[in-house]
Amino acid sequence: MHSAAPREVGNNIVNLQERRLDRTVLRTYRTKADIDDIVPNEKQPRMGPKLDEELQRQIEANGGLFEPLLVEPHPNLPKKFRIIDGDRRWTNSRVLVDQGKEEYRQVPIEVTDRTLSEEDRLRVWVYIHRQRKEWDTKEKEMVAYRLVDLMGRASTANILGITVRELDKLVDVFEVSEKFTSLRDPSAAITWAREMMGVSKKLLTPSVVEAVVKKVNQKRITNSKDLRKLRAILPDPVAKAHFLSDGGDLESAMLRLGSQTEKKPKGGLSGDLEAVVEAMKSIPWTTLQELRGDPDILKKIDDTEAMLKSLRKALS
């Protein structure tokens, strides 16, 4: 709903509407402005590319922007506005205008009655974006990382309404996500990083993080939920050492769990069976990959399985 056009009485703007965003109450009015009179925010919390062909198609299909940009009077440029929220919408409208589509030059805006403080501006942006579905899927960690760079840890924690400890976890997740460079969907890197950072921080040494990232980028680990197996592997010295080796992976490391425990030597049939199991556990991941589908190996496994079933029946 559009408010009445603002008008000045003395030095004050009247006919303003109030908009409450978290702890910040804005007094705003709606109008339109030439796209050249709107300036992007140089301290935009969202990182990454802003060009979006799908958004450009939506703007054209709607005959312009459906949602106005939230802007403030520019502190240094008279009669210009600085974007608080809507940088992507402005960028893609700009593309259309640069293509000669002048009908998109007039942009709907919602203007605050004052220039906000840096903290208020960022607090408002965070509040607006928390209402959108992208926040939980990919933006939370990215914004935390960016805000720490802009404002420091204490102010960022205050803006996000979390503890500094919780903030540090978000920043750690983002930094790890940047290491996953070979995923089909780059936005999924946050999911992988969240799973890995779910492991105890004491166990996630730099060598472990490096090994996980390397094996994920090599597509030797293809499901992010499989990283939960690290919680069992890393406390076990033998399983951990195997995973960190060039030939080790999650599955082959799981086979080595508990193999370091000292066991009383057993003779006879029991000892022979134990020796066979240990021998199978020691087969490297690379060897298993090479033997995949080998008909002779598969036949021997079938024969062994039949013999073990007969042995169990005889001993039951």
MARNUGU-137424 format. One line per field, with one value per atom (N, C-alpha, C): atom name; x, y, z. Coordinates in pm, whole numbers, plus 50000, padded with zeros to 5 digits. Layout:
N
bavex	CA, ... $
x	X, ... $
y	Y, ... $
z	Z, ... $
***
This chain:
316
bavex	N, CA, C, N, CA, C, N, CA, C, N, CA, C, N, CA, C, N, CA, C, N, CA, C, N, CA, C, N, CA, C, N, CA, C, N, CA, C, N, CA, C, N, CA, C, N, CA, C, N, CA, C, N, CA, C, N, CA, C, N, CA, C, N, CA, C, N, CA, C, N, CA, C, N, CA, C, N, CA, C, N, CA, C, N, CA, C, N, CA, C, N, CA, C, N, CA, C, N, CA, C, N, CA, C, N, CA, C, N, CA, C, N, CA, C, N, CA, C, N, CA, C, N, CA, C, N, CA, C, N, CA, C, N, CA, C, N, CA, C, N, CA, C, N, CA, C, N, CA, C, N, CA, C, N, CA, C, N, CA, C, N, CA, C, N, CA, C, N, CA, C, N, CA, C, N, CA, C, N, CA, C, N, CA, C, N, CA, C, N, CA, C, N, CA, C, N, CA, C, N, CA, C, N, CA, C, N, CA, C, N, CA, C, N, CA, C, N, CA, C, N, CA, C, N, CA, C, N, CA, C, N, CA, C, N, CA, C, N, CA, C, N, CA, C, N, CA, C, N, CA, C, N, CA, C, N, CA, C, N, CA, C, N, CA, C, N, CA, C, N, CA, C, N, CA, C, N, CA, C, N, CA, C, N, CA, C, N, CA, C, N, CA, C, N, CA, C, N, CA, C, N, CA, C, N, CA, C, N, CA, C, N, CA, C, N, CA, C, N, CA, C, N, CA, C, N, CA, C, N, CA, C, N, CA, C, N, CA, C, N, CA, C, N, CA, C, N, CA, C, N, CA, C, N, CA, C, N, CA, C, N, CA, C, N, CA, C, N, CA, C, N, CA, C, N, CA, C, N, CA, C, N, CA, C, N, CA, C, N, CA, C, N, CA, C, N, CA, C, N, CA, C, N, CA, C, N, CA, C, N, CA, C, N, CA, C, N, CA, C, N, CA, C, N, CA, C, N, CA, C, N, CA, C, N, CA, C, N, CA, C, N, CA, C, N, CA, C, N, CA, C, N, CA, C, N, CA, C, N, CA, C, N, CA, C, N, CA, C, N, CA, C, N, CA, C, N, CA, C, N, CA, C, N, CA, C, N, CA, C, N, CA, C, N, CA, C, N, CA, C, N, CA, C, N, CA, C, N, CA, C, N, CA, C, N, CA, C, N, CA, C, N, CA, C, N, CA, C, N, CA, C, N, CA, C, N, CA, C, N, CA, C, N, CA, C, N, CA, C, N, CA, C, N, CA, C, N, CA, C, N, CA, C, N, CA, C, N, CA, C, N, CA, C, N, CA, C, N, CA, C, N, CA, C, N, CA, C, N, CA, C, N, CA, C, N, CA, C, N, CA, C, N, CA, C, N, CA, C, N, CA, C, N, CA, C, N, CA, C, N, CA, C, N, CA, C, N, CA, C, N, CA, C, N, CA, C, N, CA, C, N, CA, C, N, CA, C, N, CA, C, N, CA, C, N, CA, C, N, CA, C, N, CA, C, N, CA, C, N, CA, C, N, CA, C, N, CA, C, N, CA, C, N, CA, C, N, CA, C, N, CA, C, N, CA, C, N, CA, C, N, CA, C, N, CA, C, N, CA, C, N, CA, C, N, CA, C, N, CA, C, N, CA, C, N, CA, C, N, CA, C, N, CA, C, N, CA, C, N, CA, C, N, CA, C, N, CA, C, N, CA, C, N, CA, C, N, CA, C, N, CA, C, N, CA, C, N, CA, C, N, CA, C, N, CA, C, N, CA, C, N, CA, C, N, CA, C, N, CA, C, N, CA, C, N, CA, C, N, CA, C, N, CA, C, N, CA, C, N, CA, C, N, CA, C, N, CA, C, N, CA, C, N, CA, C, N, CA, C, N, CA, C, N, CA, C, N, CA, C, N, CA, C, N, CA, C, N, CA, C, N, CA, C, N, CA, C, N, CA, C, N, CA, C, N, CA, C, N, CA, C, N, CA, C, N, CA, C, N, CA, C, N, CA, C, N, CA, C, N, CA, C, N, CA, C, N, CA, C, N, CA, C, N, CA, C, N, CA, C, N, CA, C, N, CA, C, N, CA, C, N, CA, C, N, CA, C, N, CA, C, N, CA, C, N, CA, C, N, CA, C, N, CA, C, N, CA, C, N, CA, C, N, CA, C, N, CA, C, N, CA, C, N, CA, C, N, CA, C, N, CA, C, N, CA, C, N, CA, C, N, CA, C, N, CA, C, N, CA, C, N, CA, C, N, CA, C, N, CA, C, N, CA, C, N, CA, C, N, CA, C, N, CA, C, N, CA, C, N, CA, C, N, CA, C, N, CA, C, N, CA, C, N, CA, C, N, CA, C, N, CA, C, N, CA, C, N, CA, C, N, CA, C, N, CA, C, N, CA, C, N, CA, C, N, CA, C, N, CA, C, N, CA, C, N, CA, C, N, CA, C, N, CA, C, N, CA, C, N, CA, C, N, CA, C, N, CA, C, N, CA, C, N, CA, C $
x	50084, 50000, 50089, 50064, 50146, 50094, 50187, 50148, 50133, 50071, 50057, 50195, 50206, 50335, 50380, 50508, 50557, 50558, 50548, 50564, 50640, 50707, 50792, 50719, 50728, 50677, 50797, 50845, 50972, 51082, 51157, 51263, 51221, 51094, 51048, 50966, 50979, 50897, 50777, 50657, 50537, 50475, 50360, 50295, 50386, 50451, 50538, 50464, 50504, 50451, 50560, 50521, 50618, 50633, 50756, 50786, 50881, 50835, 50916, 50993, 51124, 51212, 51303, 51269, 51343, 51337, 51451, 51452, 51455, 51459, 51467, 51331, 51287, 51161, 51197, 51156, 51183, 51058, 51080, 50972, 51003, 50912, 50942, 50827, 50859, 50757, 50795, 50698, 50721, 50710, 50798, 50796, 50872, 50909, 50993, 51112, 51222, 51343, 51411, 51482, 51564, 51673, 51699, 51796, 51935, 51966, 52096, 52105, 51991, 51991, 51997, 52011, 52019, 52159, 52223, 52362, 52370, 52439, 52454, 52530, 52507, 52577, 52713, 52820, 52954, 52983, 52903, 52921, 52803, 52775, 52667, 52702, 52615, 52648, 52653, 52569, 52567, 52685, 52757, 52870, 52831, 52920, 52895, 52832, 52811, 52758, 52614, 52580, 52445, 52367, 52437, 52367, 52284, 52159, 52066, 51969, 51987, 51902, 51757, 51735, 51597, 51528, 51601, 51545, 51515, 51602, 51577, 51449, 51426, 51302, 51180, 51193, 51081, 51049, 51153, 51131, 51055, 51097, 51030, 50887, 50866, 50731, 50636, 50687, 50604, 50591, 50666, 50665, 50741, 50835, 50915, 50930, 50989, 51008, 50875, 50847, 50725, 50743, 50864, 50894, 50989, 50954, 51043, 51175, 51278, 51405, 51389, 51449, 51453, 51580, 51565, 51680, 51680, 51792, 51806, 51866, 51846, 51913, 52063, 52129, 52274, 52344, 52435, 52498, 52591, 52641, 52741, 52699, 52593, 52550, 52410, 52394, 52262, 52166, 52041, 51933, 51955, 52046, 52065, 52028, 52004, 51963, 52062, 52087, 52175, 52090, 52120, 52040, 52067, 51959, 51968, 51943, 51836, 51804, 51751, 51805, 51758, 51870, 51993, 52108, 52096, 52048, 52032, 51925, 51815, 51708, 51757, 51834, 51888, 51986, 52075, 52177, 52112, 52009, 51948, 51855, 51797, 51724, 51821, 51939, 52043, 52083, 52092, 52126, 52023, 51895, 51789, 51795, 51819, 51830, 51950, 52062, 52183, 52162, 52062, 52028, 51935, 51907, 51823, 51676, 51640, 51500, 51467, 51442, 51424, 51300, 51206, 51085, 51115, 51237, 51273, 51361, 51376, 51461, 51403, 51270, 51206, 51182, 51246, 51247, 51165, 51073, 50998, 51091, 51081, 51167, 51085, 51130, 51077, 51191, 51170, 51279, 51265, 51373, 51372, 51382, 51333, 51335, 51472, 51568, 51702, 51803, 51928, 52035, 52061, 52062, 52078, 52224, 52245, 52380, 52419, 52547, 52593, 52534, 52530, 52477, 52327, 52252, 52108, 52083, 52162, 52144, 52165, 52271, 52299, 52195, 52150, 52049, 51919, 51881, 51760, 51774, 51889, 51913, 51902, 51966, 51962, 51819, 51744, 51606, 51523, 51536, 51460, 51498, 51626, 51670, 51640, 51628, 51591, 51450, 51368, 51231, 51226, 51336, 51339, 51398, 51355, 51394, 51544, 51612, 51754, 51837, 51780, 51859, 51914, 51827, 51872, 51948, 51920, 51984, 52128, 52157, 52293, 52346, 52260, 52306, 52360, 52313, 52343, 52494, 52567, 52711, 52784, 52742, 52807, 52794, 52674, 52651, 52731, 52735, 52813, 52959, 53013, 53153, 53177, 53085, 53099, 53085, 52989, 52967, 53084, 53146, 53265, 53373, 53386, 53485, 53449, 53319, 53275, 53269, 53223, 53188, 53265, 53334, 53397, 53303, 53358, 53283, 53172, 53201, 53103, 52980, 53001, 52888, 52809, 52879, 52810, 52722, 52775, 52694, 52571, 52587, 52474, 52370, 52414, 52322, 52246, 52316, 52253, 52175, 52194, 52123, 52171, 52303, 52359, 52483, 52536, 52657, 52779, 52889, 53013, 53057, 53034, 53071, 52991, 52861, 52778, 52822, 52861, 52909, 53035, 53127, 53253, 53227, 53126, 53092, 53044, 52960, 52911, 53027, 53121, 53235, 53322, 53343, 53423, 53359, 53226, 53155, 53174, 53161, 53177, 53318, 53418, 53557, 53584, 53529, 53546, 53472, 53351, 53272, 53343, 53426, 53499, 53604, 53637, 53739, 53680, 53547, 53484, 53460, 53550, 53550, 53501, 53475, 53440, 53300, 53214, 53077, 52996, 52904, 52818, 52736, 52685, 52608, 52690, 52753, 52839, 52768, 52636, 52564, 52556, 52578, 52575, 52698, 52798, 52921, 52891, 52790, 52754, 52705, 52626, 52575, 52690, 52788, 52905, 52983, 53001, 53077, 53005, 52872, 52795, 52812, 52808, 52825, 52964, 53064, 53200, 53222, 53166, 53186, 53099, 53014, 52938, 53025, 53145, 53242, 53311, 53348, 53416, 53535, 53544, 53651, 53788, 53797, 53925, 53977, 53885, 53924, 53954, 53902, 53918, 54049, 54158, 54289, 54302, 54396, 54414, 54437, 54507, 54533, 54404, 54314, 54185, 54101, 54093, 54015, 54070, 54201, 54265, 54232, 54235, 54206, 54060, 53968, 53826, 53801, 53852, 53831, 53887, 54006, 54070, 53985, 53934, 53858, 53720, 53661, 53534, 53555, 53660, 53687, 53725, 53780, 53812, 53690, 53576, 53450, 53463, 53553, 53562, 53465, 53413, 53302, 53193, 53076, 52975, 52846, 52837, 52718, 52762, 52713, 52759, 52729, 52620, 52586, 52688, 52764, 52867, 52977, 52989, 53093, 53066, 52944, 52915, 52996, 53043, 53125, 53257, 53296, 53421, 53414, 53293, 53279, 53326, 53314, 53361, 53506, 53544, 53677, 53787, 53767, 53876, 53926, 53840, 53894, 53977, 53968, 54037, 54170, 54284, 54414, 54438, 54403, 54429, 54337, 54207, 54111, 54144, 54182, 54216, 54338, 54443, 54565, 54535, 54449, 54414, 54338, 54242, 54164, 54254, 54353, 54442, 54539, 54557, 54648, 54587, 54671, 54623, 54518, 54535, 54442, 54320, 54316, 54206, 54083, 53968, 53842, 53755, 53633, 53546, 53512, 53476, 53432, 53547, 53663, 53774, 53824, 53812, 53851, 53755, 53625, 53527, 53558, 53614, 53648, 53760, 53835, 53949, 53917, 53795, 53758, 53782, 53854, 53877, 53988, 54052, 54155, 54282, 54293, 54413, 54401, 54280, 54260, 54337, 54410, 54487, 54392, 54412, 54326, 54411, 54351, 54419, 54430, 54549, 54563, 54477, 54413, 54328, 54380, 54375, 54417, 54297, 54323, 54217, 54129, 54006, 53911, 53882, 53865, 53835, 53946, 54070, 54183, 54191, 54163, 54167, 54062, 53941, 53834, 53870, 53928, 53968, 54075, 54169, 54276, 54219, 54116, 54053, 53985, 53913, 53843, 53943, 54054, 54154, 54218, 54237, 54296, 54204, 54074, 53978, 53975, 53988, 53986, 54106, 54215, 54338, 54345, 54244, 54247, 54228, 54318, 54307, 54186, 54140, 54026, 54056, 54179, 54214, 54207, 54246, 54240, 54096, 54009, 53867, 53807, 53846, 53795, 53838, 53964, 54016, 53947, 53902, 53841, 53691, 53632, 53487, 53441, 53344, 53286, 53368, 53481, 53565, 53488, 53458, 53375, 53441, 53574, 53643, 53631, 53652, 53643, 53500, 53403, 53263, 53225, 53276, 53246, 53308, 53432, 53497, 53423, 53370, 53292, 53165, 53099, 52978, 53010, 53123, 53162, 53193, 53262, 53297, 53171, 53077, 52951, 52876, 52873, 52803, 52872, 53006, 53081, 53055, 53051, 53027, 52886, 52789, 52652, 52647, 52720, 52725, 52793, 52900, 52972, 52882, 52807, 52716, 52610, 52557, 52453, 52509, 52632, 52693, 52720, 52751, 52786, 52667, 52552, 52434, 52371 $
y	49881, 50000, 50125, 50215, 50336, 50444, 50512, 50625, 50748, 50851, 50975, 51032, 51107, 51167, 51256, 51255, 51336, 51483, 51565, 51708, 51768, 51875, 51936, 52049, 52049, 52158, 52208, 52328, 52374, 52284, 52223, 52131, 51986, 51959, 51824, 51766, 51633, 51563, 51505, 51527, 51472, 51369, 51311, 51202, 51080, 51047, 50930, 50813, 50693, 50573, 50511, 50444, 50379, 50233, 50187, 50047, 49994, 49896, 49840, 49720, 49726, 49617, 49583, 49474, 49434, 49548, 49595, 49703, 49842, 49844, 49971, 50008, 50129, 50179, 50283, 50255, 50346, 50429, 50552, 50636, 50658, 50614, 50610, 50666, 50695, 50728, 50659, 50638, 50570, 50667, 50646, 50729, 50652, 50720, 50661, 50752, 50691, 50770, 50717, 50804, 50762, 50668, 50564, 50463, 50523, 50634, 50699, 50777, 50801, 50874, 50780, 50651, 50550, 50489, 50486, 50442, 50316, 50211, 50088, 50114, 50029, 50037, 49968, 50043, 49985, 49882, 49882, 49784, 49688, 49629, 49533, 49402, 49354, 49230, 49106, 49102, 48984, 48988, 48876, 48867, 48783, 48776, 48693, 48771, 48703, 48770, 48816, 48929, 48985, 48976, 48954, 48943, 48815, 48826, 48712, 48726, 48645, 48654, 48623, 48530, 48496, 48617, 48689, 48809, 48916, 48928, 49023, 48988, 48858, 48814, 48847, 48828, 48858, 49007, 49090, 49235, 49274, 49216, 49245, 49193, 49072, 49013, 49096, 49157, 49237, 49382, 49418, 49557, 49649, 49594, 49672, 49596, 49660, 49595, 49586, 49467, 49449, 49503, 49483, 49529, 49648, 49761, 49878, 49855, 49925, 49924, 50004, 49957, 50035, 50119, 50252, 50342, 50448, 50518, 50629, 50749, 50870, 50985, 50965, 50984, 50963, 51069, 51028, 51124, 51224, 51188, 51273, 51327, 51270, 51310, 51370, 51500, 51562, 51510, 51491, 51447, 51306, 51229, 51089, 51001, 50873, 50777, 50661, 50609, 50493, 50372, 50258, 50137, 50079, 50050, 49973, 49826, 49798, 49661, 49667, 49579, 49574, 49587, 49558, 49575, 49487, 49362, 49272, 49325, 49374, 49427, 49549, 49635, 49753, 49712, 49618, 49574, 49519, 49437, 49374, 49469, 49566, 49673, 49759, 49783, 49860, 49793, 49659, 49584, 49610, 49606, 49629, 49770, 49868, 50006, 50021, 49957, 49965, 49898, 49807, 49744, 49832, 49951, 50044, 50036, 49962, 49947, 50055, 50173, 50292, 50285, 50194, 50186, 50138, 50086, 50039, 50141, 50260, 50362, 50416, 50434, 50483, 50365, 50370, 50257, 50292, 50204, 50231, 50220, 50316, 50316, 50349, 50298, 50335, 50407, 50532, 50620, 50646, 50629, 50663, 50815, 50865, 51010, 51060, 50968, 51008, 50905, 50942, 50848, 50766, 50634, 50548, 50538, 50501, 50468, 50337, 50310, 50187, 50064, 50064, 49949, 49932, 50040, 50031, 49981, 50030, 49988, 49838, 49786, 49643, 49562, 49614, 49544, 49531, 49638, 49635, 49533, 49534, 49440, 49296, 49267, 49131, 49091, 49182, 49151, 49116, 49195, 49170, 49034, 49005, 48881, 48758, 48773, 48659, 48608, 48693, 48653, 48574, 48567, 48501, 48362, 48274, 48133, 48111, 48206, 48189, 48195, 48255, 48279, 48150, 48051, 47928, 47839, 47851, 47761, 47800, 47928, 47962, 48097, 48186, 48322, 48346, 48270, 48299, 48306, 48202, 48198, 48304, 48322, 48420, 48561, 48595, 48729, 48748, 48645, 48654, 48684, 48614, 48633, 48775, 48822, 48956, 49065, 49047, 49149, 49159, 49046, 49050, 49135, 49121, 49201, 49350, 49380, 49519, 49583, 49505, 49564, 49509, 49395, 49332, 49230, 49145, 49033, 49077, 49170, 49208, 49273, 49368, 49435, 49339, 49248, 49150, 49059, 49011, 48924, 48999, 49127, 49208, 49224, 49250, 49267, 49137, 49025, 48896, 48839, 48899, 48851, 48717, 48691, 48563, 48591, 48488, 48504, 48508, 48559, 48561, 48419, 48328, 48187, 48130, 48158, 48112, 48177, 48304, 48376, 48310, 48276, 48215, 48083, 48008, 47882, 47909, 48013, 48048, 48088, 48166, 48210, 48090, 47998, 47878, 47796, 47781, 47705, 47771, 47903, 47971, 47954, 47969, 47957, 47817, 47714, 47576, 47558, 47615, 47597, 47650, 47754, 47812, 47716, 47612, 47515, 47409, 47389, 47289, 47352, 47325, 47397, 47315, 47185, 47099, 47042, 47101, 47052, 47094, 47007, 47040, 47165, 47175, 47292, 47368, 47480, 47553, 47594, 47620, 47661, 47548, 47423, 47309, 47304, 47387, 47386, 47415, 47499, 47530, 47404, 47322, 47197, 47105, 47091, 47007, 47062, 47192, 47253, 47236, 47250, 47232, 47091, 46992, 46853, 46832, 46887, 46866, 46937, 47058, 47132, 47077, 46979, 46910, 46814, 46787, 46702, 46787, 46725, 46796, 46875, 47002, 47090, 47036, 46963, 46906, 46804, 46737, 46632, 46688, 46809, 46866, 46943, 46870, 46932, 46979, 47070, 47114, 47000, 46894, 46781, 46705, 46696, 46629, 46711, 46842, 46928, 46919, 46922, 46914, 46781, 46671, 46539, 46530, 46580, 46576, 46657, 46779, 46867, 46802, 46744, 46681, 46565, 46480, 46363, 46402, 46510, 46560, 46618, 46698, 46759, 46655, 46541, 46430, 46342, 46376, 46300, 46158, 46139, 46010, 46006, 46121, 46130, 46210, 46149, 46212, 46248, 46212, 46246, 46318, 46439, 46519, 46450, 46373, 46306, 46199, 46149, 46049, 46106, 46239, 46301, 46275, 46236, 46204, 46085, 46003, 45887, 45930, 46054, 46105, 46107, 46118, 46121, 45991, 45880, 45751, 45727, 45773, 45744, 45821, 45952, 46036, 46005, 45959, 45925, 45796, 45716, 45587, 45609, 45593, 45622, 45546, 45417, 45337, 45380, 45393, 45433, 45574, 45663, 45800, 45802, 45728, 45724, 45671, 45570, 45515, 45619, 45687, 45788, 45898, 45940, 46049, 46007, 45875, 45828, 45853, 45854, 45881, 45779, 45654, 45549, 45533, 45601, 45581, 45660, 45603, 45678, 45645, 45697, 45678, 45532, 45462, 45323, 45233, 45247, 45161, 45196, 45323, 45361, 45302, 45297, 45238, 45092, 45021, 44880, 44860, 44966, 44955, 45001, 45037, 45081, 44969, 45004, 44907, 44811, 44821, 44722, 44739, 44855, 44876, 44813, 44769, 44711, 44581, 44569, 44447, 44332, 44221, 44104, 43984, 43899, 43777, 43685, 43640, 43552, 43428, 43391, 43273, 43173, 43047, 42943, 42873, 42773, 42692, 42770, 42721, 42778, 42926, 42960, 43098, 43193, 43152, 43236, 43250, 43138, 43143, 43239, 43233, 43323, 43469, 43493, 43630, 43682, 43594, 43633, 43668, 43592, 43620, 43756, 43785, 43913, 44029, 44016, 44122, 44141, 44031, 44042, 44120, 44095, 44168, 44316, 44346, 44486, 44564, 44495, 44564, 44593, 44548, 44570, 44719, 44785, 44929, 44961, 45084, 45132, 45123, 45157, 45156, 45015, 44915, 44777, 44733, 44768, 44733, 44794, 44920, 44985, 44908, 44860, 44788, 44652, 44592, 44458, 44463, 44583, 44595, 44522, 44430, 44358, 44239, 44208, 44094, 43963, 43885, 43763, 43657, 43643, 43540, 43574, 43703, 43745, 43726, 43767, 43755, 43609, 43516, 43373, 43319, 43363, 43317, 43368, 43491, 43545, 43462, 43425, 43342, 43206, 43146, 43015, 43027, 43135, 43155, 43176, 43253, 43278, 43148, 43059, 42930, 42843, 42845, 42765, 42815, 42948, 43003, 42968, 42969, 42931, 42787, 42699, 42557, 42540, 42619, 42615, 42659, 42769, 42818, 42712, 42646, 42545, 42426, 42391, 42276, 42308, 42436, 42475, 42521, 42541, 42591, 42479 $
z	50000, 50000, 50000, 49905, 49893, 49987, 50051, 50134, 50046, 50100, 50024, 49996, 49888, 49854, 49969, 50003, 50114, 50076, 50175, 50149, 50267, 50240, 50343, 50413, 50545, 50628, 50708, 50675, 50733, 50681, 50772, 50731, 50752, 50782, 50812, 50698, 50680, 50581, 50655, 50602, 50664, 50570, 50612, 50537, 50527, 50637, 50642, 50703, 50666, 50729, 50816, 50924, 51012, 50970, 50973, 50940, 51046, 51125, 51232, 51181, 51191, 51150, 51266, 51335, 51455, 51556, 51607, 51706, 51642, 51508, 51438, 51380, 51407, 51349, 51243, 51119, 51009, 50978, 50942, 50891, 50743, 50656, 50513, 50429, 50306, 50206, 50075, 49989, 49861, 49744, 49647, 49527, 49419, 49311, 49207, 49184, 49136, 49109, 48985, 48917, 48803, 48853, 48778, 48823, 48845, 48773, 48790, 48921, 48984, 49111, 49232, 49204, 49310, 49308, 49425, 49435, 49519, 49470, 49550, 49679, 49776, 49904, 49891, 49915, 49901, 50011, 50117, 50225, 50227, 50113, 50097, 50169, 50259, 50332, 50243, 50138, 50052, 49957, 49950, 49859, 49738, 49641, 49525, 49411, 49296, 49176, 49197, 49137, 49149, 49019, 48908, 48779, 48777, 48734, 48737, 48620, 48517, 48398, 48430, 48523, 48560, 48625, 48711, 48773, 48667, 48568, 48460, 48385, 48361, 48293, 48379, 48511, 48601, 48599, 48598, 48595, 48467, 48354, 48227, 48226, 48281, 48282, 48368, 48476, 48566, 48519, 48413, 48368, 48461, 48534, 48629, 48760, 48859, 48989, 49063, 49117, 49195, 49337, 49392, 49528, 49521, 49582, 49574, 49648, 49605, 49676, 49804, 49912, 50035, 50031, 50035, 50019, 50128, 50138, 50232, 50159, 50209, 50147, 50152, 50039, 50035, 50120, 50209, 50300, 50231, 50111, 50047, 49911, 49853, 49719, 49727, 49719, 49730, 49623, 49665, 49577, 49519, 49581, 49542, 49660, 49629, 49731, 49734, 49855, 49870, 49910, 49849, 49871, 50010, 50082, 50206, 50175, 50099, 50055, 49913, 49827, 49689, 49588, 49630, 49541, 49416, 49431, 49315, 49220, 49275, 49190, 49113, 49180, 49113, 49002, 49033, 48937, 48810, 48825, 48708, 48634, 48703, 48634, 48553, 48610, 48542, 48410, 48412, 48291, 48182, 48218, 48120, 48062, 48148, 48101, 48008, 48044, 47961, 47825, 47818, 47690, 47606, 47656, 47582, 47618, 47722, 47764, 47866, 47816, 47898, 47988, 47957, 48039, 48181, 48204, 48338, 48411, 48354, 48415, 48545, 48551, 48673, 48768, 48882, 48976, 49100, 49144, 49268, 49389, 49479, 49598, 49723, 49835, 49966, 50039, 50073, 50121, 50270, 50344, 50486, 50502, 50615, 50637, 50680, 50697, 50742, 50691, 50692, 50663, 50789, 50776, 50893, 50936, 51061, 51106, 51039, 51032, 50968, 51036, 51169, 51241, 51215, 51216, 51189, 51047, 50952, 50813, 50798, 50861, 50852, 50930, 51043, 51123, 51044, 50974, 50892, 50779, 50713, 50602, 50651, 50764, 50819, 50853, 50915, 50953, 50829, 50724, 50601, 50541, 50536, 50472, 50555, 50685, 50768, 50736, 50678, 50645, 50514, 50443, 50312, 50323, 50232, 50240, 50221, 50152, 50128, 50257, 50362, 50483, 50542, 50564, 50626, 50529, 50398, 50304, 50272, 50266, 50226, 50276, 50323, 50349, 50490, 50587, 50727, 50752, 50710, 50734, 50652, 50527, 50441, 50498, 50546, 50600, 50729, 50813, 50937, 50906, 50809, 50770, 50720, 50635, 50577, 50684, 50775, 50878, 50974, 51005, 51092, 51026, 50895, 50821, 50826, 50822, 50819, 50958, 51058, 51187, 51306, 51288, 51403, 51467, 51553, 51608, 51703, 51794, 51895, 51831, 51740, 51675, 51588, 51519, 51434, 51518, 51630, 51718, 51766, 51796, 51841, 51731, 51608, 51495, 51466, 51473, 51443, 51561, 51679, 51797, 51846, 51834, 51878, 51964, 52028, 52107, 52015, 52067, 51989, 51957, 52049, 52024, 51907, 51904, 51792, 51662, 51670, 51552, 51498, 51587, 51544, 51470, 51513, 51445, 51303, 51286, 51152, 51061, 51115, 51037, 50998, 51093, 51064, 50952, 50957, 50854, 50717, 50712, 50583, 50529, 50615, 50569, 50515, 50580, 50530, 50398, 50387, 50266, 50142, 50161, 50048, 49992, 50068, 50024, 49930, 49936, 49849, 49712, 49620, 49492, 49374, 49394, 49279, 49287, 49369, 49380, 49259, 49217, 49103, 49131, 49254, 49295, 49400, 49362, 49457, 49585, 49578, 49699, 49802, 49757, 49849, 49939, 49911, 49991, 50138, 50164, 50302, 50373, 50304, 50363, 50399, 50308, 50336, 50456, 50458, 50568, 50701, 50701, 50825, 50879, 50789, 50833, 50892, 50827, 50877, 51010, 51024, 51148, 51261, 51230, 51334, 51413, 51360, 51430, 51538, 51646, 51755, 51702, 51745, 51697, 51735, 51848, 51890, 51790, 51721, 51626, 51487, 51459, 51324, 51314, 51310, 51292, 51147, 51119, 50979, 50881, 50924, 50833, 50802, 50900, 50877, 50780, 50803, 50713, 50571, 50558, 50426, 50358, 50435, 50377, 50332, 50415, 50378, 50252, 50250, 50133, 50007, 50017, 49902, 49850, 49940, 49897, 49843, 49898, 49844, 49705, 49690, 49560, 49455, 49501, 49410, 49383, 49448, 49435, 49489, 49586, 49655, 49772, 49811, 49907, 49835, 49816, 49731, 49805, 49932, 50011, 50137, 50157, 50272, 50405, 50412, 50539, 50577, 50479, 50510, 50599, 50601, 50686, 50834, 50869, 51009, 51059, 50967, 51005, 51066, 51038, 51097, 51249, 51304, 51450, 51513, 51438, 51489, 51447, 51329, 51274, 51346, 51367, 51414, 51556, 51650, 51782, 51781, 51673, 51662, 51587, 51653, 51589, 51459, 51456, 51337, 51223, 51253, 51150, 51098, 51189, 51149, 51058, 51097, 51016, 50876, 50868, 50737, 50654, 50716, 50642, 50588, 50667, 50626, 50517, 50498, 50393, 50256, 50153, 50017, 49972, 50014, 49968, 50056, 50171, 50265, 50230, 50262, 50250, 50370, 50373, 50489, 50512, 50404, 50419, 50465, 50403, 50442, 50582, 50622, 50758, 50861, 50827, 50919, 50947, 50848, 50867, 50969, 50994, 51085, 51227, 51252, 51387, 51488, 51595, 51702, 51674, 51556, 51523, 51605, 51677, 51757, 51896, 51929, 52063, 52077, 52184, 52207, 52235, 52163, 52180, 52216, 52294, 52335, 52214, 52180, 52064, 52080, 51972, 51974, 51873, 51909, 51817, 51755, 51675, 51616, 51519, 51507, 51411, 51441, 51572, 51609, 51565, 51587, 51546, 51396, 51324, 51177, 51121, 51177, 51130, 51157, 51274, 51309, 51214, 51176, 51084, 50947, 50904, 50774, 50776, 50886, 50897, 50896, 50971, 50976, 50838, 50766, 50632, 50539, 50551, 50465, 50501, 50630, 50673, 50619, 50592, 50553, 50403, 50326, 50181, 50153, 50082, 50054, 49966, 49981, 49900, 49751, 49714, 49571, 49514, 49594, 49547, 49528, 49623, 49611, 49485, 49455, 49335, 49209, 49207, 49092, 49074, 49184, 49179, 49157, 49153, 49136, 49009, 49024, 48911, 48864, 48929, 48888, 48910, 48804, 48820, 48907, 48900, 48981, 49130, 49164, 49304, 49356, 49275, 49317, 49339, 49252, 49269, 49399, 49427, 49551, 49675, 49666, 49779, 49798, 49685, 49695, 49757, 49713, 49768, 49918, 49956, 50097, 50181, 50125, 50196, 50220, 50117, 50130, 50236, 50236, 50335, 50477, 50496, 50629, 50678, 50587, 50625, 50670, 50598, 50638, 50773, 50795, 50923, 51037, 51016, 51119, 51152, 51047, 51068, 51148, 51118, 51189, 51335, 51364, 51501, 51583, 51520, 51593, 51677 $
***
